[in-house]
């Protein structure tokens, strides 16, 4: 940090409406006497949520196309964690089985 002192970097993301509230919390709960903030923008691919029947039950899958037109398939995290916990198998394995079920559907 400044003058070679040790320190930590805290990163916070919030809506602009919450900025003052977040700043007040940071000043109240940390020893800092200053902070920097930046406005950012986010670009997102268009997406569609598709329901897929799997061996676990109905799972939601986000389907997007990248800028080259290639499909990207991502199982909904909440569903993956729910079925992973319920069936005592890894989230990765659940994700793979959901993607497999989606690919069979199309």
Beta strands, then each sheet from edge to edge (+ up, - down):
strand 1: 47-53
strand 2: 58-65
strand 3: 71-75
sheet 1: 1+ 2- 3+
end
